[in-house]
Each structure stands twice: as structure tokens, then as C-alpha cells.
Amino acid sequence: MDFFSHQDRARRRTGQLVGLFALAVILIVAAVNAAVGGAWLLVGERATSQGLAEGGTRELDPMVLVAVTLATLAVIGIGTLYRMVQLSRGGRAVAELVGARPVDPSAGELGERRLMNVVEEMSIASGIPVPAVYVMDEEEGINAFAAGYSPTEAVVAVTRGTLDALSRDELQGVIAHEFSHIFNGDMRLNIRIMGVLNGILIIGAIGAHALRGLGRGRVRVRSGGRGGGGGVAIIALVAAALAVIGYVGVFFGRLIKAAVSRQREFLADASAVQFTRNPDGIAGALNKIRLHAAGALVGERHAEELSHMFFGQAMRLRLFKGILATHPPLEERIRRISPHFELAATTQPGPPAAPQPAPGTPPEGAVAGFAPGAGVQAPDAAVASVGNPDARHAAYAAALHARIPDEVMARLHREDGARAAVCALLLARDARTRRAQLDILRSRETGAFADHAASAADAVAGLGVRARLPMLDLATPALRNLAAHRRTDLLETVNALIAADGRVSLGEYLVRLLLSLRLDAKAERAERVRFKILEPVLPDCALVLSLLAHVGQRDDDEAGAAFAKGAQALGVDGAKVLQRGFHRIDDLDRALRRLRGLSFALRRRVVAACSETVLADGKATERESELLRAVCEFIDCPMPPLV
């Protein structure tokens, strides 16, 4: 299961989607023209037979059909553009469309706390910021979806039935399935499907609305002759035809969604098993859907649009189930996941079980964050792990998550607490510098903000560098809720804390780099591919590889050797490592932002080159690992911890 291939395949599927959309538009335009022409001729013949028209039936002016074609294309285009603009904010816009409610992580509801715990552990394990989490309170069926344009701004939503009916292991299997969609580029394609299909479906909505208007007497056609009813008849016939065409649009919409969805569900199921090492978890969730009174059905009025995004079949199908179902049969999914799983005859949804350790969690006393017996990864294994976490990473995350003090975790879930936690990551160990930094916080913030930051820094000091990125991951959902001016204030405070000692450390730079990415409103948009060849960004690659080489090697010759291995993996001959101290912050920012514009095939080469550089000496320090993972996240290639 290769992350980079999935990303490129998702982009190719976008082209296939455009082709299917074009075919559907052509057929709809032809059908609308046929409806208008048929109504025109039918009314004309009726008028002639009643002696209301002179000279027989009037022929249909071709310009009428041209106008109808242009009007139909305009309606479809406007419907598509409207939905695409509406969804331009990414995953949050999708969740709000279906009326989902954001989960308050500090709330006391057991099911929601358990859900947040599972999502947070999986985020740490997979190397992505914690997604915003939503609940569809009115939905009793067992279902869930993930939405967004990139892993950086994804959301995960579950139904109330999911929280009430599933055990922790089953919930973990469902969430792991949704994380697979986050990694494999499915979310971006899913949102685009929603946009283009809205244009197709709007034709039927117009016809149905016109028919309702006629039925209520709201449509009037003025005419001075006896044939005034002909206009109403034409409108009625065309409206009825549009309503029928709307059902054709629904058929094509479901066909398109089914064509791109079913095989992805098998892949996501398999990824969930690899992630959790617990096939009975996701198999049990599917079996409960099979036996649950509401199944996986979702009653929300926009559920049809999102049917291809859900964990289970959200819409009831009575006809053409074989070709229109967006999901494979439950029994087949269960059989592929766990061939020996026994399908229960009955099930009774019960209260959520108490949280259990994730499969593979290290035993009591093991070093937090490291799976027992884990060795150093080879560069190719590090590349293969991108977007492809497994149970070792889940164990790492569960152990680290459990060691973060409760008071710190509670603050990470609140806006002010998350801001204080970010500042805590930047507080120096040197007493003089820390006093200066706390003075900066007291001058910029009110109340006990500075004291909260200091206490958070002391509370996690024992976790070391390995806690820095996970804490930033955990704080991200609360930080994204900040108003624009408060985001700007936070970034200015961060810059002031970094400048307190007159130098920028690697850790400080990484916090500022990732924070600026996650708080950037543009990060919620799909990243456009600007470079399909590597040559234009080779200087940027050299800059990043040189930084990685010097961070991991104290000796210049060893740094040069590490750089050479990275350059070789990149396919570049003769490149030389830049001298130590070469880099400026602005240059690094610019280089990384340019690398975000690479195709995913080229991003694979960049990640491989970075991994070769870091692991050139057969080991990775915490600082190297942190920098490597930050670079990968910045170019939307989430790398799990190097366990």
C-alpha cells in the first residue's frame, strides 16, 4: 500500500471523473433539448387539432435549442461552481453541510472522550495534526466519514449510533479506516465529486420545484387568446421532463460514486487492520452495522451527496444494487478482513466499553514512545511508512499519549490552553532566557497565561524532544478555532519568544514552521502541482538536504558523506553540501514551500533523499527524526515516528 502511488492514482481518477461528468452533461443536455422539442411539438399539434393555430404546427426554431443548450450548461456550471466554492474551506465545510457538531474535547461525555482519545493516538502514530472531530447527533445508524483537501486540515465525523453501539476496539477500527482515506488522497477526490455532481443534480431540483409551483398555482402565463394555456402546458411538460431527467442525474451520480468508491473501501479496511493489528475490531463494527436496526443509514438531507464518503452504505438502494452501491456487501468486507470471524445472529448495542490499551502497547515500564525491540529503520522502510502507519506506531502513540500529564492534556483542548502549550514548547531551559521569555508573555498576554506556559513546559520536560511534535499535533484543533487576528497575535508572540536569545534553534524553527502552515487559511485549499520535473527545485532540495546532513553530523566530512547519499537517492550527481551555518530562515521557508508544489512522484524522491541523508550513519537522533518528519509533513507526506 504505497502512499505516493495512491496520491497519483487519486489525481488520475480526477481526470476520469471529469470524463464521466462530461458524458453525463452531454446526455443531460440532449435530454433537456429533447424534452423542450417534444413539448413544443406536442402543444403545437394539440393547438392545430383544436383550430387554435393557423398554418399547422409551427416548426421549432433551432435557436431555441441553442438557447436551451446554453441555459442548461449554465445551470450545471453554476451548480458545480456554487458547491465547489461552498466546500473550498475543506473538511469543516463538509461537516457543517450535514449539520455535524464539533466535539468539545474537554466535555464530560464518555463516548466523546473515548472518540477523542482514539483520534489523538492515531494522529500521533501517523504523523498528522489531530483532525477536527464532529458528531452527527441525530443519526442512529453506525457510520463515519473523513473529509478535507489534505491531511493538514482533515476532519473526522461519526454518527451518534457509532458512539453508542461500538466498543473501543470497534471504534478504533472505524477511525483507522477513515485515516486510510486521509492518507490515500481519497478525501480530495471525494470533495470534487460532490462539487461536480451538484451541477448534474440541480437540473432535477429545478424541475421538481417548477412542478410544485404549478401544483400550488404560483406559475401564471399571461395571454390574450384562447391558447393561453399552451404556455402553461409547455412549462408543465418541460418541468415534468426535468424532474425525470433529475432522476437520470441521480443515477449517473450514484454510478460515478460507485465507480470510484467500492475498491477504495477494501483498501481502507486492509489499512485499518494493518494500523491496529486487530481485524476483529473493524470486522465487529461491520457486523454490528449488519445487525443494527438502523444499519449504516444516514437520514440527513445531504447524505446522498456524501454517500461515497461514509464508512458504510448510507443510502437505501432498491434497484441496481450491484452497480450503484457505493460500498461492497458487509459480509464480503468482513470475510476479506477476518476470514474466521463468526457473524453473530443478534447483537445488542450497549454502553461504550472502558478504554483499553491499543494492540501492541508496550508493557508497564517500557520506554514511552518506543516499541520493545524496535531497531533503526532503513531509509526505504522510512519512505514506505509514509501514510502507512502500523501497529508499532500505534503502540508508540498510545504510550506517549498516556504519559502527557492530564492537566497539560486538558489545556491542549482549549484555545487559551493550546496557545500556552505552544509557547511552552519554546521556553528555554536557560534560566536567564526563560525569564526574558516569560516577561515577553506577561507583556503580551493577560492573567496567568505566562505561569500556565511555564508549568506546561515543566510538566512535559521529562518527555524530551519526542513530545514536541505530538503536543503541537494535539493543540492544532483548538488553534484552528482562533479568529484570524488571534492567529496573527500568536505567530507574533512565537516570533518574539524565539528572538529572546538572539538566535533560532532547530526546535524553535520547526515549531514556527509547522504552526505557520497549520494556521494558514490557504492550507485548507488543495495544493496545486507546479513542478513535474525536479530541475527547477534542485537548489531547494540541496538546501534541505544540507540542513539534515549538518543536524545529524558534527563533522563536516561526515555531513558531506550523508549529503552525498541523499543526493544520490535524488538522482543528482556532483552536488556538494552547503557549508555549516549557510541557511537563513527565509531561504528555508521559501525552499519548503516550493517543494510543496512537486508532483507526488517527485515528492517520493525528495522523501527518499531526506531519509537517506538522516540514516546515512545507520541511526537517527531525536533532532534528526523531528526535522525529517516536519519536512515530510510540510510537503503533505505524513511520516510516522521512526520507532
Long-range contacts (C-beta under 8 A, 24 or more apart in sequence): 1-267, 1-270, 1-271, 1-274, 1-388, 2-384, 2-388, 3-183, 3-184, 3-386, 3-387, 3-388, 3-637, 4-386, 4-600, 4-601, 4-603, 4-604, 4-637, 6-183, 6-184, 6-185, 6-387, 7-184, 7-185, 7-600, 8-599, 8-600, 8-601, 9-185, 10-184, 10-185, 10-186, 10-188, 10-189, 11-185, 11-529, 11-600, 13-189, 13-260, 14-189, 14-192, 16-260, 17-189, 17-192, 17-193, 17-196, 17-256, 17-260, 18-196, 20-252, 20-255, 20-256, 20-259, 21-196, 21-197, 21-199, 21-200, 21-256, 24-200, 24-249, 24-252, 24-253, 24-256, 25-73, 25-76, 25-199, 25-200, 27-248, 27-252, 28-72, 28-76, 28-200, 28-203, 28-245, 28-248, 28-249, 29-69, 29-72, 29-73, 31-241, 31-245, 31-248, 32-68, 32-69, 32-72, 32-203, 32-241, 32-242, 32-245, 33-65, 33-68, 33-69, 33-72, 35-237, 35-238, 35-241, 35-242, 35-245, 36-64, 36-65, 36-68, 36-238, 36-241, 37-65, 38-237, 38-241, 39-233, 39-234, 39-237, 39-238, 39-241, 40-64, 40-234, 42-237, 43-230, 43-233, 43-234, 43-237, 46-230, 46-233, 47-227, 47-230, 52-225, 52-226, 52-227, 52-230, 53-227, 72-203, 75-199, 75-202, 75-203, 75-206, 76-199, 76-200, 76-202, 76-203, 77-199, 78-199, 78-202, 79-198, 79-199, 79-200, 79-201, 79-202, 80-195, 80-196, 80-198, 80-199, 81-199, 82-198, 83-194, 83-195, 83-198, 83-199, 84-192, 84-195, 87-191, 87-194, 87-195, 88-524, 88-525, 89-524, 90-147, 90-148, 90-149, 90-150, 90-153, 90-154, 90-155, 90-191, 90-524, 90-525, 91-131, 91-132, 91-146, 91-147, 91-148, 91-149, 91-153, 91-154, 91-155, 91-187, 92-132, 92-153, 92-155, 92-524, 94-145, 94-147, 94-148, 94-155, 94-191, 94-194, 94-306, 94-309, 95-132, 95-134, 95-147, 95-155, 95-157, 97-302, 97-305, 97-306, 98-136, 98-157, 98-298, 98-300, 98-302, 98-303, 98-306, 99-136, 99-138, 99-300, 100-134, 100-135, 100-136, 100-157, 101-134, 101-135, 101-136, 101-137, 102-132, 102-133, 102-134, 103-133, 103-134, 103-135, 104-413, 105-133, 105-413, 105-477, 105-478, 106-410, 106-413, 106-414, 110-352, 111-163, 111-164, 111-352, 112-163, 114-163, 114-168, 114-171, 114-352, 114-355, 115-158, 115-163, 115-171, 115-175, 116-413, 117-355, 117-401, 118-168, 118-171, 118-172, 118-175, 119-156, 119-175, 120-401, 120-473, 120-474, 121-358, 121-394, 121-397, 121-398, 121-401, 122-172, 122-175, 122-176, 122-179, 122-275, 122-389, 122-394, 122-397, 123-397, 123-473, 123-474, 124-396, 124-397, 124-400, 124-401, 124-470, 124-473, 124-474, 124-641, 125-275, 125-389, 125-393, 125-394, 125-396, 125-397, 125-398, 125-640, 125-641, 126-179, 126-183, 126-275, 126-387, 126-389, 126-393, 126-638, 126-640, 127-389, 127-469, 127-629, 127-632, 127-633, 127-638, 127-639, 127-640, 127-641, 128-152, 128-154, 128-182, 128-473, 128-633, 128-638, 129-472, 129-473, 129-476, 129-477, 129-518, 130-473, 130-474, 130-476, 130-477, 131-155, 131-156, 131-182, 131-477, 132-156, 132-477, 132-480, 133-157, 133-158, 133-477, 134-158, 135-159, 135-160, 135-163, 136-160, 136-298, 136-300, 138-299, 138-300, 139-298, 139-299, 139-300, 140-293, 140-294, 141-289, 141-292, 141-294, 141-295, 141-296, 141-297, 141-298, 141-299, 141-312, 141-314, 142-166, 142-285, 142-288, 142-289, 142-292, 142-294, 142-295, 142-296, 142-311, 142-312, 143-289, 143-296, 143-297, 143-298, 143-310, 143-311, 143-312, 143-314, 144-174, 144-175, 144-177, 144-178, 144-310, 144-311, 145-178, 145-306, 145-309, 145-310, 145-311, 146-178, 146-179, 146-181, 146-182, 146-187, 146-309, 147-187, 147-190, 147-191, 147-309, 148-182, 148-187, 148-188, 148-191, 148-524, 149-187, 149-188, 149-191, 149-524, 149-525, 149-526, 149-527, 150-187, 150-188, 150-523, 150-526, 150-527, 150-636, 151-182, 151-183, 151-387, 151-633, 151-636, 151-638, 152-517, 152-518, 152-523, 152-633, 152-636, 153-480, 153-523, 153-524, 154-182, 154-187, 159-298, 161-292, 161-294, 161-349, 163-352, 164-349, 164-351, 164-352, 165-288, 165-292, 165-349, 165-350, 166-284, 166-285, 166-288, 166-352, 167-284, 167-352, 167-353, 168-352, 168-353, 168-354, 168-355, 168-356, 169-276, 169-278, 169-280, 169-281, 169-284, 169-356, 170-281, 170-282, 170-284, 170-285, 170-288, 171-285, 171-352, 172-276, 172-278, 172-281, 172-358, 173-272, 173-273, 173-276, 173-278, 173-281, 173-282, 173-283, 173-284, 173-285, 174-272, 174-282, 174-285, 174-311, 176-271, 176-272, 176-275, 176-276, 176-282, 177-268, 177-269, 177-271, 177-272, 177-282, 177-311, 178-268, 178-311, 179-271, 179-272, 179-275, 180-267, 180-268, 180-271, 180-272, 180-275, 181-264, 181-268, 181-309, 183-271, 183-387, 183-388, 183-638, 184-264, 184-267, 184-268, 184-271, 184-387, 186-264, 186-268, 187-309, 188-526, 189-260, 190-308, 190-309, 193-256, 193-257, 193-260, 193-308, 194-305, 194-306, 197-253, 197-256, 197-257, 197-305, 198-305, 200-249, 200-252, 200-253, 201-246, 201-249, 201-250, 201-253, 203-242, 203-245, 203-246, 203-249, 204-242, 204-243, 204-245, 204-246, 204-247, 204-248, 204-249, 204-250, 205-246, 206-242, 207-238, 207-239, 207-240, 207-241, 207-242, 207-243, 207-244, 207-245, 207-246, 208-242, 208-243, 208-246, 210-235, 210-238, 210-239, 210-242, 211-236, 211-239, 211-240, 211-243, 214-239, 250-304, 251-320, 251-324, 253-304, 254-307, 254-324, 254-326, 255-323, 255-324, 257-307, 257-308, 257-326, 258-308, 258-323, 258-324, 258-325, 258-326, 260-308, 261-308, 261-326, 261-327, 262-325, 262-326, 262-327, 262-328, 265-327, 265-328, 265-333, 266-328, 266-333, 266-336, 269-333, 269-336, 269-337, 270-336, 270-337, 271-388, 273-337, 274-388, 274-390, 274-391, 275-389, 275-390, 275-391, 275-393, 275-394, 276-358, 276-359, 276-391, 276-394, 277-359, 277-360, 277-390, 277-391, 277-394, 278-359, 279-337, 279-338, 279-341, 280-338, 280-341, 282-337, 283-334, 283-337, 283-338, 283-341, 284-341, 285-311, 286-312, 286-330, 286-333, 286-334, 286-337, 287-330, 287-334, 287-341, 287-343, 287-344, 287-347, 288-347, 288-349, 289-330, 290-330, 290-331, 290-334, 290-343, 291-344, 291-345, 291-346, 291-347, 292-347, 292-349, 357-398, 358-391, 358-394, 358-395, 358-397, 358-398, 359-391, 359-394, 359-395, 360-391, 360-392, 360-394, 360-395, 361-395, 361-398, 361-399, 362-395, 362-399, 366-399, 368-399, 368-400, 368-402, 368-403, 368-463, 369-396, 369-399, 369-400, 369-403, 369-466, 369-641, 369-643, 370-396, 370-399, 370-643, 371-395, 371-396, 371-643, 374-643, 376-615, 376-618, 376-619, 376-620, 376-642, 377-615, 377-620, 377-642, 377-643, 378-615, 379-569, 379-608, 379-611, 379-612, 379-614, 379-615, 380-608, 380-611, 382-607, 382-611, 382-614, 382-615, 382-628, 382-639, 382-642, 383-604, 383-607, 383-608, 383-611, 385-639, 385-640, 386-607, 386-632, 386-637, 386-638, 386-639, 386-640, 387-637, 387-638, 388-640, 389-640, 390-640, 392-643, 393-640, 393-641, 393-643, 395-643, 396-640, 396-641, 396-643, 397-470, 397-641, 400-463, 400-466, 400-467, 400-470, 401-470, 403-463, 404-460, 404-463, 404-467, 404-470, 404-471, 404-474, 405-459, 405-460, 407-455, 407-459, 408-456, 408-459, 408-460, 408-471, 409-474, 411-452, 411-456, 412-471, 412-474, 412-475, 412-478, 413-477, 413-478, 414-478, 415-478, 415-479, 415-481, 415-482, 415-486, 416-449, 416-452, 417-452, 417-478, 418-475, 418-476, 418-478, 418-479, 419-449, 419-479, 419-482, 419-490, 419-493, 420-449, 420-452, 420-453, 420-456, 421-453, 421-456, 421-471, 421-474, 421-475, 422-472, 422-475, 422-479, 422-490, 422-494, 422-511, 422-515, 423-449, 423-453, 423-493, 423-494, 423-497, 424-453, 424-454, 424-456, 424-457, 424-460, 425-457, 425-468, 425-471, 425-472, 425-507, 425-511, 426-494, 426-497, 426-498, 426-508, 426-511, 427-453, 427-454, 427-457, 427-497, 428-500, 428-501, 430-501, 433-500, 433-501, 436-500, 436-501, 437-497, 437-500, 440-493, 440-496, 440-497, 440-500, 441-493, 441-497, 444-489, 444-492, 444-493, 444-496, 445-493, 464-622, 465-507, 465-622, 465-623, 465-626, 466-622, 466-626, 466-641, 468-507, 468-510, 468-511, 468-626, 469-510, 469-514, 469-626, 469-629, 469-630, 472-511, 472-514, 472-515, 476-518, 479-515, 479-518, 479-519, 480-518, 480-519, 482-519, 484-521, 487-519, 490-515, 490-519, 491-515, 491-516, 491-519, 504-585, 506-551, 506-623, 506-626, 506-627, 507-623, 507-626, 509-585, 509-588, 510-626, 510-627, 510-630, 513-588, 513-589, 513-592, 513-630, 513-634, 514-630, 514-633, 514-634, 517-633, 517-634, 527-596, 527-597, 527-636, 528-597, 529-597, 529-598, 529-599, 530-597, 530-598, 531-594, 531-597, 531-598, 531-599, 531-602, 532-599, 532-602, 533-602, 534-570, 534-571, 534-572, 534-598, 534-602, 534-605, 537-591, 537-594, 537-595, 537-597, 537-598, 538-572, 538-575, 539-591, 540-590, 540-591, 540-592, 540-594, 540-595, 541-570, 541-572, 541-591, 541-595, 541-606, 541-609, 542-567, 542-575, 542-578, 543-578, 543-582, 543-583, 543-587, 543-588, 543-591, 544-588, 544-591, 544-592, 544-595, 544-606, 544-610, 544-631, 545-570, 545-577, 545-609, 545-610, 545-613, 546-577, 546-578, 546-582, 546-583, 547-583, 547-588, 547-627, 548-610, 548-613, 548-614, 548-624, 548-627, 548-628, 548-631, 549-577, 549-613, 549-616, 550-577, 550-580, 551-621, 551-623, 551-624, 551-627, 552-613, 552-614, 552-616, 552-617, 552-620, 552-621, 552-623, 552-624, 553-616, 553-617, 556-580, 558-617, 561-616, 562-613, 562-614, 562-616, 562-617, 563-613, 565-612, 565-613, 565-616, 566-609, 566-610, 566-612, 566-613, 566-616, 567-609, 568-612, 569-605, 569-608, 569-609, 569-611, 569-612, 570-605, 570-606, 570-608, 570-609, 571-605, 592-631, 592-634, 592-635, 595-634, 595-635, 596-634, 596-635, 596-636, 598-635, 600-637, 603-635, 603-636, 603-637, 606-635, 607-632, 607-635, 607-637, 607-639
